[in-house]
Amino acid sequence: MNPDIKRILIVDDSPEDVVLTSSALAENNLANEIIIAEDGLEALDYLHKRGKFANVNGLPAVILLDIKMPKMDGIEVLKYIRADPKFMLIPVIMLTSSNEERDLVESYKLGANSYVVKPVDIAQFINAIKVLGQFWAVINKPPPVR
């Protein structure tokens, strides 16, 4: 993989949503490698290069993070990411089915870069992911992560 092309980390326990999200990103011809973490603990394993992610190099360009997940929910993952200087500058997009105001407010208080409610309509969902992927993984210029 080209070291200049960063990965997109999708953290979601729904296989259907992962397939839709990955397909939408692929439809946009993004060259970014997509990494899947099925829950919050796997997301932390990826960031720390543990377990099945032990041989991973580099950090993701963006994290698409679901909220409602087993083991460790997205709010807890976001707290962890923003508290660690190694990870705090990674853009985190809350990509969730939660339309609850408390989740929205808490996500922004904790430093989420964006909060996107998964549209019920599949065409809307695919379009939203295409736009997110294009902006955060290609257009956006993040600060250097050290």
Secondary structure, 3 states (H helix, E strand, C coil): CCCCCCCEEEECCCHHHHHHHHHHHHHCCCCCCEEEECCHHHHHHHHHCCHHHCCCCCCCCEEEECCCCCCCCHHHHHHHHHHCCCCCCCCEEEEECCCCHHHHHHHHHCCCCEEEECCCCHHHHHHHHHHHHHHHHHHCCCCCCC
